[in-house]
Amino acid sequence: MCAQPVNPVDGPAEVRPIVDFRNASKWYGNVIGINKLTLAIMPGITGLLGPNGAGKSTLLQLATGQLRPSQGSVDVLGHRIWNNPALNRDIGLCPEQDALYEWMTGRDFVATCARLAGFSRSQAADKADQLLEDVGMTRHKNRVVRGYSKGMRQRTKLAQALVNDPQVLFLDEPMTGTDPVARHDLMDIVQNLAEHGKSVIVSSHVLYEVQALTQNIVLLNRGRLIAQGNIRQIRDLMDKHPHRIVLVSNQCRPLAAVLLAQPDVEGIRLSANDASMVVETRRPDAFYSRLPQLAVSGEWSIDEVYSQDDNLEAVFHYLVTS
């Protein structure tokens, strides 16, 4: 029996990149931010990984039309992003830097962003209430921003990024400085957005954060693309090096005693004032998975968790020199 030819019309629809860099570079005088980058980011959640100074923020600023490439081109949703304000309604940005009006309430800030996006006063108020509920900020929406914790600020910035119901969302280090509960909640929010058809590009220098969200990663170093694809191969390299995780707490000594009893903890170093500790582990998944339970138990106070760059730097050194 002869195979019947496939009608292209009946075949699967072509999946096009949501962001497409073509030989794009951006330099600031003698400083190179992005260097001859050719990269196609497909729909879904994509993790953008790299140590501080790798070019992640420059990449996001190019992809959101804040910067013009020095050479090459950057397309978003099939259209050139630079000087194309019509695309602003299809993209959302949660920047790394705080740019909140400290005297406003969270509700006022998000409503103001909605007004600037063209919504009427009543529409903006309704939009702010809904988005702040979506990111878990309803209870705090009428508090003044200057009194917000880092996690509350990150949630509020995420709410403003969603004002236009964008197709593509860019998150620049969204979990930096957050406590374990806020970090877990933010990850759930991002995954929920993807389940509802949004494409999300998440920038981070912490491998665990990205792995918890997606298997699709882009690795940058010194403005160049080092690797793109599945995270498993990169994680296998990471597991050869101890992971160093910093915990900030006012109960460091008793908490350290509890953590040292765990089989995946290899060592702990307390700071001089006992306000923080550095935990070394070769099984970060197991270690991170216990933190939310410790934090919500009420027995332990964990104010902040973040990972040092040493392990990721080691992986990049391996990739660059191999």
C-alpha positions as CSV (number, residue, x, y, z in Angstrom):
1,M,0.0,0.0,0.0
2,C,1.4,3.4,-1.0
3,A,1.5,6.1,1.6
4,Q,-0.8,9.0,0.9
5,P,0.9,12.4,0.6
6,V,0.3,14.7,3.6
7,N,-1.6,17.9,2.9
8,P,0.4,20.7,4.4
9,V,-2.9,22.3,5.4
10,D,-3.8,19.3,7.5
11,G,-0.4,19.0,9.1
12,P,0.6,20.4,12.5
13,A,0.8,24.2,12.6
14,E,4.3,25.6,12.5
15,V,5.5,26.8,16.0
16,R,7.3,30.1,15.6
17,P,9.6,31.7,18.1
18,I,8.1,34.2,20.5
19,V,11.5,36.0,20.7
20,D,14.1,35.8,17.9
21,F,17.6,37.3,18.1
22,R,19.5,37.4,14.9
23,N,23.2,38.2,15.2
24,A,22.2,40.8,17.8
25,S,24.9,42.8,19.7
26,K,24.6,45.6,22.2
27,W,27.6,47.5,23.4
28,Y,28.0,50.5,25.7
29,G,31.2,52.2,24.5
30,N,33.9,49.6,25.1
31,V,31.6,47.4,27.2
32,I,29.8,44.6,25.4
33,G,26.4,43.6,26.8
34,I,25.3,41.1,24.2
35,N,27.8,39.7,21.6
36,K,26.5,38.4,18.2
37,L,23.6,36.6,19.8
38,T,21.5,34.3,17.5
39,L,18.7,32.7,19.6
40,A,15.2,31.6,19.1
41,I,13.0,31.3,22.2
42,M,9.9,29.1,21.7
43,P,6.5,29.4,23.5
44,G,6.2,28.2,27.1
45,I,8.5,28.9,30.1
46,T,12.1,29.5,29.3
47,G,14.8,29.9,32.0
48,L,17.5,32.5,31.3
49,L,20.6,31.5,33.3
50,G,23.9,33.2,33.9
51,P,26.1,34.7,36.6
52,N,25.9,38.4,37.4
53,G,27.1,40.4,34.4
54,A,26.4,37.6,31.9
55,G,24.1,39.9,29.8
56,K,20.7,38.6,31.0
57,S,19.3,42.1,31.8
58,T,20.6,43.5,28.5
59,L,18.9,40.6,26.7
60,L,15.6,41.3,28.4
61,Q,15.9,45.1,27.7
62,L,16.5,44.4,24.0
63,A,13.5,41.9,23.9
64,T,11.2,44.5,25.5
65,G,12.2,47.4,23.3
66,Q,14.0,49.4,26.0
67,L,17.3,49.2,24.1
68,R,18.1,49.3,20.5
69,P,20.6,46.7,19.2
70,S,23.9,48.0,18.1
71,Q,23.8,45.5,15.3
72,G,21.5,42.7,14.2
73,S,17.8,42.5,15.0
74,V,15.4,41.4,17.7
75,D,11.8,40.2,16.9
76,V,9.0,39.5,19.3
77,L,5.9,37.7,18.2
78,G,7.2,38.0,14.6
79,H,7.6,41.8,14.7
80,R,10.6,44.0,15.2
81,I,10.4,45.2,18.8
82,W,12.5,48.4,18.6
83,N,10.4,51.6,18.2
84,N,7.2,49.5,17.9
85,P,4.9,50.7,20.7
86,A,2.0,48.6,19.4
87,L,3.8,45.5,20.8
88,N,3.7,47.0,24.3
89,R,0.2,45.6,24.7
90,D,1.5,42.1,24.0
91,I,4.5,42.0,26.4
92,G,4.9,42.5,30.2
93,L,8.1,43.2,32.2
94,C,8.8,42.6,35.8
95,P,12.2,44.4,36.2
96,E,14.9,43.4,38.7
97,Q,15.1,46.9,40.1
98,D,12.4,48.2,42.3
99,A,10.7,51.2,40.6
100,L,7.7,51.6,43.0
101,Y,6.3,54.8,44.2
102,E,7.0,54.4,47.9
103,W,4.1,56.7,49.1
104,M,1.5,54.8,47.1
105,T,-0.5,51.7,48.2
106,G,0.0,48.6,46.2
107,R,-3.5,49.0,44.8
108,D,-2.8,52.6,43.8
109,F,0.4,51.6,42.1
110,V,-1.1,48.9,39.9
111,A,-4.1,51.0,39.1
112,T,-1.9,53.9,38.0
113,C,0.0,51.5,35.7
114,A,-3.4,50.4,34.3
115,R,-4.4,54.1,33.7
116,L,-1.1,54.7,31.9
117,A,-1.9,51.7,29.7
118,G,-5.2,53.3,28.6
119,F,-7.8,51.9,31.0
120,S,-10.5,54.1,32.5
121,R,-10.4,55.0,36.2
122,S,-13.0,52.3,37.1
123,Q,-11.5,49.7,34.8
124,A,-8.0,50.4,36.3
125,A,-9.4,50.0,39.8
126,D,-11.1,46.7,38.9
127,K,-7.9,45.5,37.1
128,A,-5.7,46.3,40.1
129,D,-8.0,44.4,42.5
130,Q,-8.1,41.4,40.3
131,L,-4.4,41.2,39.6
132,L,-3.4,41.8,43.2
133,E,-5.7,38.9,44.1
134,D,-4.1,36.7,41.5
135,V,-0.6,37.3,43.0
136,G,-1.8,36.9,46.6
137,M,-1.7,40.6,47.6
138,T,-5.3,41.3,48.4
139,R,-4.7,41.4,52.2
140,H,-1.9,43.9,51.8
141,K,-3.1,46.0,48.8
142,N,-4.1,49.0,50.9
143,R,-0.8,49.2,52.7
144,V,1.8,51.8,51.7
145,V,4.5,50.3,49.5
146,R,7.4,51.6,51.6
147,G,6.4,49.0,54.3
148,Y,6.3,46.1,51.9
149,S,8.7,43.1,52.3
150,K,10.8,42.0,49.3
151,G,8.3,39.3,48.5
152,M,5.4,41.8,48.5
153,R,7.3,44.1,46.2
154,Q,8.0,41.3,43.8
155,R,4.3,40.3,43.8
156,T,3.3,43.9,43.1
157,K,5.7,44.3,40.3
158,L,4.4,41.0,38.8
159,A,0.8,42.4,39.0
160,Q,1.7,45.5,37.1
161,A,3.4,43.4,34.4
162,L,0.1,41.6,33.8
163,V,-2.0,44.8,33.4
164,N,-2.3,44.3,29.6
165,D,-2.9,40.6,29.8
166,P,0.3,40.1,27.8
167,Q,1.1,37.1,25.6
168,V,4.8,37.2,26.6
169,L,6.0,38.0,30.1
170,F,9.6,38.8,31.0
171,L,10.7,38.3,34.6
172,D,14.1,39.7,35.6
173,E,15.4,37.9,38.8
174,P,11.8,37.7,40.2
175,M,12.7,35.6,43.3
176,T,15.8,37.5,44.4
177,G,15.7,38.2,48.2
178,T,12.4,36.5,48.8
179,D,11.7,34.2,51.7
180,P,10.9,30.5,51.0
181,V,7.2,30.8,51.1
182,A,7.1,33.8,48.8
183,R,9.5,32.1,46.4
184,H,7.3,29.0,46.3
185,D,4.2,31.1,45.7
186,L,5.8,33.1,42.9
187,M,6.8,29.8,41.2
188,D,3.2,28.6,41.4
189,I,2.0,31.9,39.9
190,V,4.4,31.6,37.0
191,Q,3.4,28.0,36.3
192,N,-0.2,28.9,36.4
193,L,0.3,31.7,33.8
194,A,2.0,29.2,31.5
195,E,-0.9,26.8,31.9
196,H,-3.2,29.6,30.8
197,G,-1.3,30.1,27.5
198,K,1.3,32.7,28.5
199,S,4.9,32.5,27.5
200,V,7.3,33.4,30.3
201,I,11.0,34.2,30.1
202,V,12.5,34.0,33.6
203,S,16.0,35.4,34.3
204,S,17.9,34.0,37.2
205,H,21.4,33.0,38.4
206,V,20.0,30.3,40.7
207,L,19.7,27.0,38.9
208,Y,17.2,25.5,41.3
209,E,14.7,28.3,40.7
210,V,14.8,27.7,37.0
211,Q,14.7,23.9,37.3
212,A,11.6,24.2,39.5
213,L,9.8,26.1,36.6
214,T,11.0,24.6,33.4
215,Q,13.4,22.2,31.6
216,N,14.0,24.7,28.8
217,I,17.0,26.9,29.5
218,V,19.3,29.4,27.8
219,L,22.8,29.8,29.3
220,L,24.6,33.1,28.9
221,N,28.1,34.2,29.8
222,R,29.9,37.5,29.0
223,G,27.1,38.3,26.5
224,R,27.4,35.1,24.5
225,L,25.2,32.1,24.2
226,I,26.9,29.2,25.9
227,A,24.1,26.5,25.7
228,Q,20.4,26.1,25.0
229,G,18.2,23.2,25.6
230,N,17.3,20.8,28.4
231,I,18.5,21.5,32.0
232,R,19.4,17.9,32.9
233,Q,22.8,17.9,31.3
234,I,23.7,21.2,33.1
235,R,22.4,19.9,36.4
236,D,24.6,16.8,36.1
237,L,27.6,19.1,35.9
238,M,26.4,21.1,38.9
239,D,26.1,18.0,41.0
240,K,29.9,17.5,40.9
241,H,30.3,20.7,43.0
242,P,28.9,21.6,46.5
243,H,26.0,24.0,46.4
244,R,26.3,27.0,48.7
245,I,23.0,28.4,50.0
246,V,22.7,31.4,52.2
247,L,20.0,31.6,54.9
248,V,19.2,34.8,56.8
249,S,17.6,34.3,60.2
250,N,17.5,35.6,63.8
251,Q,17.7,32.0,65.0
252,C,20.8,30.9,63.1
253,R,22.5,28.8,65.7
254,P,19.5,26.6,66.7
255,L,18.4,26.4,63.1
256,A,21.9,25.3,62.0
257,A,21.8,22.5,64.6
258,V,18.6,21.2,63.0
259,L,19.9,21.5,59.5
260,L,23.2,19.7,60.3
261,A,21.2,16.6,61.3
262,Q,19.9,16.3,57.7
263,P,21.9,13.8,55.6
264,D,22.1,16.1,52.5
265,V,23.8,18.9,54.5
266,E,27.6,18.7,54.3
267,G,28.5,21.7,56.3
268,I,27.4,25.1,57.7
269,R,29.3,28.3,58.2
270,L,27.8,31.0,60.4
271,S,28.4,34.7,59.9
272,A,30.3,36.7,62.5
273,N,27.1,38.2,64.0
274,D,25.1,34.9,63.7
275,A,22.6,36.7,61.4
276,S,23.1,34.4,58.5
277,M,24.7,31.1,57.5
278,V,26.1,29.4,54.4
279,V,24.9,25.8,53.9
280,E,26.8,23.4,51.7
281,T,24.9,20.5,50.1
282,R,25.2,18.2,47.1
283,R,21.5,17.6,47.1
284,P,19.9,21.0,46.8
285,D,16.6,19.7,45.7
286,A,16.1,17.8,48.9
287,F,17.3,20.8,51.0
288,Y,15.1,23.4,49.2
289,S,12.1,21.2,49.4
290,R,12.2,21.3,53.2
291,L,12.5,25.0,53.6
292,P,8.9,26.1,53.0
293,Q,7.7,23.6,55.7
294,L,10.3,24.9,58.2
295,A,9.3,28.5,57.5
296,V,5.5,27.9,57.8
297,S,5.8,25.7,60.9
298,G,6.2,28.8,63.1
299,E,9.1,27.3,65.0
300,W,11.8,28.8,62.8
301,S,12.2,32.2,61.3
302,I,13.8,32.3,57.9
303,D,13.8,35.8,56.5
304,E,15.7,35.3,53.2
305,V,17.2,32.5,51.1
306,Y,19.6,32.9,48.2
307,S,22.3,30.9,46.4
308,Q,25.8,32.1,45.9
309,D,27.2,32.1,42.4
310,D,30.1,29.8,42.9
311,N,28.5,26.7,41.6
312,L,27.1,28.2,38.5
313,E,30.4,30.0,37.8
314,A,32.1,26.5,38.0
315,V,29.7,25.1,35.4
316,F,30.3,28.1,33.1
317,H,34.0,27.6,33.5
318,Y,33.6,24.0,32.5
319,L,31.5,24.9,29.5
320,V,33.8,27.7,28.3
321,T,37.0,25.8,28.6
322,S,35.8,22.3,27.6
